[in-house]
Amino acid sequence: MNFIFDEFLLSCQKLRESNISFVVVTLTDKKNSVPQDIGSKLIVTTSGIEFGTVGGGALEKSSIETAQELLQNTKETTLYKQLHLNKDLKMTCGGSVSLLFEKIDIQSSWEIVIYGAGHVAQSLIRTLLTLDCKIKCIDTRQEWLDKLPDSVKLDTIFVAEYTDYIESISKDSFVVIMTSGHKYDFPILEKVLQKEYFLYVGVIGAKNKRVKLDLDLKKVGISKEYYCPIGEDFGTNKPNEIALSITAQLLKVRDENKGKRCKN
């Protein structure tokens, strides 16, 4: 039985990491002839069954329908239901069941978009993957994208031009720009700042790079706030320590802006 429960936990974890809300249905009690044992579990998403069973047939169909109704209910998170298999569901079994429905509502996760998959990005992404977030890494170099770890939290996106993907970025995203140089960073920064709704826009680089970026932005009539240099003021210039300082800044800005999600 332990291996079944392990599979149940793994299914829950995968759904949480994929930001998919779900309902856990547990058979809490039964009387007389019932196809499953007390403690049996079923996981239901808007797409249907993800894991397990509480009895099959009409009982399963009814459980899925109830679970999916609960997923659409914005007020309730739990539901308790008693069913007589013959009277309520027209099943030949003469037993009855008690079912507990528990909704696990996964809110839209913190999304971080990283332009560039170079050395610092490699460290930064590995650090961010330890947090509750979704990451998109965009690069014109497939060989660098291929060096990133496999994770359900990470999407790697190959583009011909860095600016090709800007229109596809969620408005609530934090945007980190760290490509291989200014000639790539600036067009991204220009396009992103024109959107005027991202809570965090940062560009990797020293103070002299900030001066150059500001001059170029002024030429195109943009005077929006952004972070450059990025990261909190600690650590060395080693990629893993830069990654920690950037992560600290991202967390700080995230927590300072809780409740300020984009409404545009």
Secondary structure, 3 states (H helix, E strand, C coil): CHHHHHHHHHHHHHHHHCCCCEEEEEEEEEECCCCCCCCCEEEEECCEEEEECCCCHHHHHHHHHHHHHHHHCCCCCEEEEEEECCCCCCCCCCCEEEEEEEEECCCCCEEEEEECCCHHHHHHHHHHCCCCEEEEEEECCHHHHCCCCCCCCEEEEECCCHHHHHHHCCCCCEEEECCCCHHHHHHHHHHHHHHCCCCEEEECCCHHHHHHHHHHHHHCCCCCCCECCCCCCCCCCCHHHHHHHHHHHHHHHHHHCCCCCCCC
